[in-house]
Amino acid sequence: MKNIFEESVTKEVIERINQLTNDSQPIWGKMNVGQMLAHCNVMYEMVYDNIHPKAKGFKKLLLKLFVKPMVVGPAPYKRNLRTAPAFLITDERDFETEKNRLIKYLEDTQALGGRYFHMKESNSFGFLTENEWNVMFYKHIDHHLQQFGV
């Protein structure tokens, strides 16, 4: 797994994002490119913008037991998996706005570095290690950039 906290990896991901256009078509799935970028932004909104509620109680326990291993584990995501409600983007989104937001989030994350994230609490899974944050960040965006052929 590549390390999103390394500058070279962040630059590579941003270069892949910059290959997308408003007309980019998915290889699989239903989202258009603007929706996909907005979908990828949700994870960063949870970290930086405090606009999504944290899971609590039984829901958090279920997420930690059943979803966390898939999200922070090394196995790639399968195509066309169902997504959590907060990540569902069904309305139209502006490609340039979402692209610029995602690039800014990536740059901010890389600048903070992995140590900043070590044992930081996620909205869904509780406290994560630096490696778990890296896997979650990199695997998700890599999956969706592959979805759009970049």
Protein Blocks (a to p, Z undefined) as FASTA:
>chain_A
ZZfkbmklmmmmmmmmmmpcfklccfbdjbdfklmmmmmmmmmmmmmnopaccdehjllm
mmmmmmmmmmmmmbdcdehiacdfklpcfbdcdfklmmmmmmmmmmmmmmnommlmgopa
cfklopadfklmmmmmmmmmmmmmmmnoZZ
